[in-house]
Amino acid sequence: MPELSTTQRPSPGPAPDNHPALPPTALMQLATGFWSFKTYAGAIEIGLFDLLADGRELTVEEVSAGLGIAHRPADLLLAGCASLGLLDKSGAHYRNSAQAEEFLVKGRPYYFGGFVRYLDSREYPAWQHIVEALRTNRPTTWTPGTQESLFDTEDPEMMQMFWDCMYSVSVLTARTLAGVYDFTRHTRLLDVGGGAGAFPIELCHRFGHLSATVFDLPHVCDLARTKVTEAGLDGRIDAVAGDFHRDPALPGGYDAVILSMILHDWDEENGRALLRKVRAALPADGAVLICELLLNDERTGPPPAALMGMNMLVETEGGKNYSAAEYRRWLLDAGFARVEVLPVEAVGANGVVVGHVS
Ligand SMILES: C[S@@+](CC[C@H](N)C(=O)[O-])C[C@H]1O[C@@H](n2cnc3c(N)ncnc32)[C@H](O)[C@@H]1O
């Protein structure tokens, strides 16, 4: 058969999965994504946003002196951060963008640097072994067989970093949730796998009638208690130690259960088993709120959910990000009568799947 000339060749048309073909510039952007991340993480680690806190406007020379680094790296770092929207510039002076001022200065109530630092120090090196994770179907941040799960650690550095990281993300997700879900219908929250207590702390600050309990592994409860005391919420939030896999039942007496970034850590069998325990613990007017980055039904995105799924490959044994349809099925099978899905735009969730007991 004669070869088709270029003009005769059928056009490649849209890719079969309905995405327009990626132009080479997009391929370049994908390949260099780590430049953005490392510039961002490096700026946090070296304290750039802390130096520029409270509206300070500094020149390259002043930043170089303030960080104790040479003029060239200071110049490059400032240009890099400005290009990413983390800094603004007027004349020769750089200052934090509004977002950097609110989220990237240490000590701010919604500080997000804990998340970035965890990714940089623990997940970034683990992702270098992504091919190993793909080939072996095993995590690369810890070794199955030597510990029970990612969470089974008393390594003080890991304890500090992981739960700080989760707090940074989840306090922002909780802030968004407070705006889309009516908590006035509940009085007692149980945050299962509640970590350092970001959801109870944010929600109890916003809803004066609520009280809450963090249910987590014993070593994590101590972290939660410290955070609760710092937030001035002793007496309204407590922490109860337990194991949601091993304990035959969850604590009762709560009319709402939160599961934030819990189910994606485990396989379907463990997820379904946990939902059955949640259902058994709730009263007739109770509800469970599953806050997650939900995969779409076609399993093609959105990227935060699909790529968090890849992160679960690196971090967990059986975890993956699931779709709202999958959670709906699990909830109905566990005995919930009604399921609604609330779309949200939060850092740690793009949707909340609510299972109502009646
Ligand atoms: C990904 S973190 C999510 C923390 C919190 N829900 C949030 O969104 O910030 C998972 C949490 O589940 C807790 N966890 C893991 N296994 C558990 C178990 N068997 N019983 C109770 N809690 C557990 C971990 O200690 C950790 O705090």
The ligand as a Tripos MOL2 file, in Angstrom:
@<TRIPOS>MOLECULE
LIG
   27    29     1     0     0
SMALL
NO_CHARGES

@<TRIPOS>ATOM
      1 C1         -4.9090   10.7400   56.7210 C.3       1 LIG1
      2 S1         -5.0810   10.9860   58.4420 S.3       1 LIG1
      3 C2         -6.5510   11.9830   58.5090 C.3       1 LIG1
      4 C3         -6.6560   12.7730   59.7800 C.3       1 LIG1
      5 C4         -7.8900   13.6740   59.8900 C.3       1 LIG1
      6 N1         -9.1290   12.9440   59.7050 N.3       1 LIG1
      7 C5         -7.7930   14.8130   58.9230 C.2       1 LIG1
      8 O1         -8.5130   14.8340   57.9310 O.co2     1 LIG1
      9 O2         -6.9700   15.6920   59.1700 O.co2     1 LIG1
     10 C6         -5.6620    9.4030   59.0010 C.3       1 LIG1
     11 C7         -5.9100    9.3230   60.4880 C.3       1 LIG1
     12 O3         -6.4460    8.0400   60.8030 O.3       1 LIG1
     13 C8         -5.8780    7.6100   62.0170 C.3       1 LIG1
     14 N2         -5.9280    6.1480   62.0750 N.ar      1 LIG1
     15 C9         -5.2590    5.2790   61.2860 C.ar      1 LIG1
     16 N3         -5.5490    4.0170   61.6380 N.ar      1 LIG1
     17 C10        -6.4090    4.0760   62.6740 C.ar      1 LIG1
     18 C11        -7.0780    3.1050   63.4520 C.ar      1 LIG1
     19 N4         -6.8990    1.8090   63.2180 N.pl3     1 LIG1
     20 N5         -7.9070    3.5220   64.4260 N.ar      1 LIG1
     21 C12        -8.0800    4.8460   64.6780 C.ar      1 LIG1
     22 N6         -7.4820    5.8290   63.9620 N.ar      1 LIG1
     23 C13        -6.6480    5.4460   62.9650 C.ar      1 LIG1
     24 C14        -4.4490    8.1150   61.9130 C.3       1 LIG1
     25 O4         -3.7960    8.1200   63.1760 O.3       1 LIG1
     26 C15        -4.6600    9.4970   61.3200 C.3       1 LIG1
     27 O5         -4.8480   10.4790   62.2910 O.3       1 LIG1
@<TRIPOS>BOND
     1     1     2 1
     2     2     3 1
     3     2    10 1
     4     3     4 1
     5     4     5 1
     6     5     6 1
     7     5     7 1
     8     7     8 2
     9     7     9 1
    10    10    11 1
    11    11    12 1
    12    11    26 1
    13    12    13 1
    14    13    14 1
    15    13    24 1
    16    14    15 ar
    17    14    23 ar
    18    15    16 ar
    19    16    17 ar
    20    17    18 ar
    21    17    23 ar
    22    18    19 1
    23    18    20 ar
    24    20    21 ar
    25    21    22 ar
    26    22    23 ar
    27    24    25 1
    28    24    26 1
    29    26    27 1
@<TRIPOS>SUBSTRUCTURE
     1 LIG1         1 GROUP 0 **** ****
